[in-house]
Amino acid sequence: MSRTGETFEKLSVFYPMWNEEAYIERALAFGRRACEDLIESGDIRDYELIVIDDKSTDRTPELADAMAAADPHVRVIHHERNRKLGGSMKTGFAAATGDLVLYTDADLPFDMAELPRAVRLLREYDVDIISAYRFDRTGEGSLRAVYTLVYNTLIKALFGVKVRDINFAFKLCRRRIFDHVELKSEGSFIDAELVIRSTRLGYEIMQMGVDYFPRTRGVSTLSSPGVIVTIVKEMWTLRKDLDGIQPVAR
């Protein structure tokens, strides 16, 4: 048993990946180390690291398969077509077998040493989701910081959620919420959809701040015009879909 009580049976960590050959080995190594620390402290009994290969065109699939062959804790799911972030996240949540599920990016925008703190907060405060936010966003560039500020403000105004950094790739969830939360987005709006649906259904979300480490290799596509247009379209679709959703008993 953990030092503070409840021990979780299994933690699933999944990484949506598209052309992440520069990051995949580090992402899995850091994930493995954090999970082993959680086992040693008695917070979890087992873990799995899941790579969602979103039809990569570089060496990501090859590297992922090699790492899975060498480590039974590693699983790889290959998409037959590129499904973007939303499709990859839906695959990851569906494939996860743990009672806890962490979603994050391959470029590790936060220190994985924060994971034990997130597990402890989720357990001790008996919440359903830990959603992290960045203390300092200046490293990602001024234009993207403006996009994010406008986006978070719009989400708060339209949907009434009070999450500070809704698209940040650090969300630790109890697997049980997906008995009722059905995600539909195929694009980058899926982070917001997860929070909005969970909130409307009555699940409790706690936020925690973390230091932010921006990508140093490769190029992020999350601020491209096409991605922004897709987000706006899905945002309006979700507004209609949310009508009539009632809270469920926790």
C-alpha positions in Angstrom: 0.0 0.0 0.0 1.2 3.6 -0.7 2.4 5.8 2.1 -0.9 7.7 2.0 -3.5 5.0 1.6 -5.1 3.8 -1.7 -2.9 1.8 -4.2 -4.0 1.9 -7.8 -3.9 -1.4 -9.7 -2.4 0.0 -12.9 -1.4 3.2 -14.6 -1.7 3.6 -18.3 0.5 6.3 -20.0 -0.2 6.9 -23.6 1.6 9.2 -26.1 0.0 10.3 -29.4 2.9 10.4 -31.9 3.3 11.6 -35.4 6.9 11.7 -36.7 8.4 11.8 -33.2 11.6 9.8 -33.9 13.6 12.5 -32.1 11.6 12.1 -28.9 10.2 8.6 -28.6 13.1 7.0 -26.8 13.4 9.8 -24.2 9.6 9.9 -23.8 9.3 6.2 -23.0 12.5 6.2 -20.8 11.2 9.1 -18.7 7.7 7.5 -18.5 9.2 4.2 -17.4 11.3 5.8 -14.7 8.3 7.7 -13.3 6.1 4.6 -13.2 8.9 2.5 -11.5 9.1 5.2 -8.8 5.3 4.9 -8.3 5.6 1.2 -7.9 8.4 1.5 -5.4 6.4 4.0 -3.4 3.4 1.7 -3.4 1.1 4.1 -5.3 0.6 1.7 -8.2 1.1 -2.1 -8.8 1.7 -2.1 -12.5 1.9 0.2 -15.5 1.9 0.3 -19.3 3.3 2.7 -21.8 1.3 3.0 -25.0 2.5 4.6 -28.2 -0.2 5.7 -30.6 1.6 5.9 -34.0 -0.6 8.2 -36.1 0.6 6.9 -39.5 4.1 8.4 -39.0 6.3 8.7 -42.1 9.7 8.7 -40.3 11.3 6.0 -38.1 8.7 6.4 -35.2 6.9 3.1 -36.1 10.1 1.1 -36.3 11.5 2.5 -33.1 8.3 1.9 -31.3 8.0 -1.7 -32.3 11.6 -2.3 -31.3 11.0 -0.8 -27.9 7.8 -2.9 -27.4 9.7 -6.1 -28.3 12.3 -5.3 -25.7 10.0 -4.2 -22.9 6.7 -6.0 -22.0 5.4 -2.7 -20.4 5.4 -1.0 -23.9 2.5 -1.4 -26.4 2.2 0.1 -29.8 -0.9 0.8 -31.8 -0.5 1.8 -35.4 -3.2 3.8 -37.2 -3.8 2.8 -40.8 -4.5 6.5 -41.7 -3.5 9.7 -40.0 -6.3 10.6 -37.5 -4.8 13.8 -35.9 -4.7 14.4 -32.2 -8.4 13.7 -31.5 -8.3 10.3 -33.2 -5.1 9.4 -31.5 -6.4 10.4 -28.0 -9.6 8.4 -28.6 -7.5 5.4 -29.5 -5.3 5.9 -26.4 -8.2 6.2 -23.9 -9.9 3.2 -25.5 -6.8 1.0 -25.4 -5.8 1.9 -21.9 -6.3 -1.0 -19.4 -5.3 0.8 -16.2 -7.6 2.3 -13.6 -5.6 5.5 -14.0 -4.8 7.0 -17.4 -2.3 9.7 -18.2 -2.2 11.4 -21.6 0.8 13.5 -22.6 2.9 14.5 -25.7 6.0 12.7 -26.9 8.1 15.9 -26.5 7.4 15.8 -22.7 6.3 19.5 -22.1 6.6 18.9 -18.3 8.9 17.0 -16.0 7.6 13.4 -15.5 8.8 13.7 -11.9 5.5 15.7 -11.4 3.5 12.5 -12.0 3.7 11.2 -8.4 2.3 14.5 -7.2 -0.6 14.3 -9.6 -1.4 10.7 -8.5 -1.2 11.8 -4.8 -3.6 14.8 -5.4 -6.1 12.7 -7.4 -6.2 10.1 -4.6 -6.1 12.4 -1.5 -8.7 14.9 -2.9 -10.8 12.1 -4.4 -11.1 13.9 -7.8 -11.6 12.3 -11.2 -9.1 14.3 -13.3 -5.9 16.2 -12.6 -5.4 18.8 -15.3 -2.1 20.6 -15.3 -1.4 24.2 -16.4 1.9 25.9 -17.2 3.4 28.4 -14.8 5.2 30.2 -17.6 4.3 30.1 -21.3 6.8 32.6 -22.7 9.0 29.8 -24.1 6.4 28.8 -26.8 6.5 32.2 -28.5 4.3 35.3 -28.2 1.9 34.5 -31.1 1.0 31.1 -29.8 0.7 32.5 -26.3 -1.9 35.0 -27.6 -3.8 32.2 -29.5 -3.9 30.2 -26.3 -5.2 33.1 -24.2 -8.0 33.8 -26.6 -8.9 30.2 -26.9 -9.0 29.6 -23.2 -11.1 32.7 -22.7 -13.5 31.6 -25.4 -13.9 28.2 -23.9 -14.7 29.7 -20.5 -17.3 32.0 -22.0 -19.0 29.4 -24.2 -19.0 26.4 -21.8 -18.5 27.8 -18.3 -15.4 25.7 -17.5 -12.7 27.1 -15.3 -9.6 25.3 -16.5 -6.7 27.6 -17.0 -4.7 25.8 -19.7 -7.3 23.5 -21.3 -5.2 22.2 -24.2 -2.1 21.3 -22.1 -1.0 17.7 -22.6 -1.0 16.6 -19.0 -4.3 15.0 -18.0 -4.5 12.2 -15.4 -7.9 10.6 -15.4 -9.7 7.8 -13.5 -10.6 5.2 -16.2 -14.1 5.0 -14.8 -15.1 8.4 -16.2 -15.1 6.9 -19.7 -18.0 4.7 -18.8 -20.0 8.0 -19.4 -17.6 10.4 -21.3 -17.8 9.6 -25.0 -15.3 11.8 -27.0 -16.1 12.7 -30.6 -13.6 15.2 -31.7 -11.0 14.2 -34.3 -8.9 17.3 -33.9 -7.2 19.4 -31.3 -10.5 20.4 -29.7 -10.5 17.1 -27.9 -8.7 18.4 -24.8 -11.5 20.9 -24.3 -14.1 18.3 -25.1 -12.8 16.0 -22.4 -12.9 18.7 -19.8 -16.3 20.1 -20.9 -18.0 16.7 -21.0 -16.5 15.6 -17.7 -17.6 18.8 -16.0 -21.1 18.6 -17.4 -21.4 15.0 -16.2 -20.5 16.1 -12.7 -16.9 14.7 -12.5 -14.5 16.7 -10.4 -11.4 18.3 -11.9 -8.4 19.6 -9.9 -5.7 21.8 -11.5 -2.0 21.9 -10.6 0.8 24.1 -12.0 3.9 22.7 -13.6 7.1 24.1 -15.2 6.9 24.1 -18.9 9.5 22.9 -21.3 8.8 23.8 -25.0 9.6 21.6 -27.9 13.2 21.9 -29.1 13.1 19.5 -32.1 10.6 19.2 -34.9 7.7 21.5 -35.5 4.3 21.8 -33.7 1.3 22.0 -35.9 -1.2 23.0 -33.2 -1.3 26.7 -34.2 -1.6 26.2 -38.0 -4.6 27.8 -39.7 -6.1 24.4 -40.6 -6.0 23.2 -37.0 -7.6 26.5 -35.8 -10.4 26.2 -38.4 -11.1 22.6 -37.3 -11.2 23.6 -33.6 -13.8 26.3 -34.3 -16.0 23.9 -36.3 -15.9 21.2 -33.6 -16.5 23.8 -30.9 -19.8 24.8 -32.5 -20.8 21.1 -33.1 -20.1 20.3 -29.4 -22.2 23.2 -28.2 -25.3 21.5 -29.8 -24.3 18.1 -28.6 -24.0 19.2 -25.0 -27.7 20.1 -24.8 -29.5 17.8 -22.4 -26.4 16.2 -20.7 -27.2 15.5 -17.1 -24.7 14.8 -14.2 -24.1 11.2 -13.3 -23.6 9.8 -9.8 -19.9 9.6 -8.9 
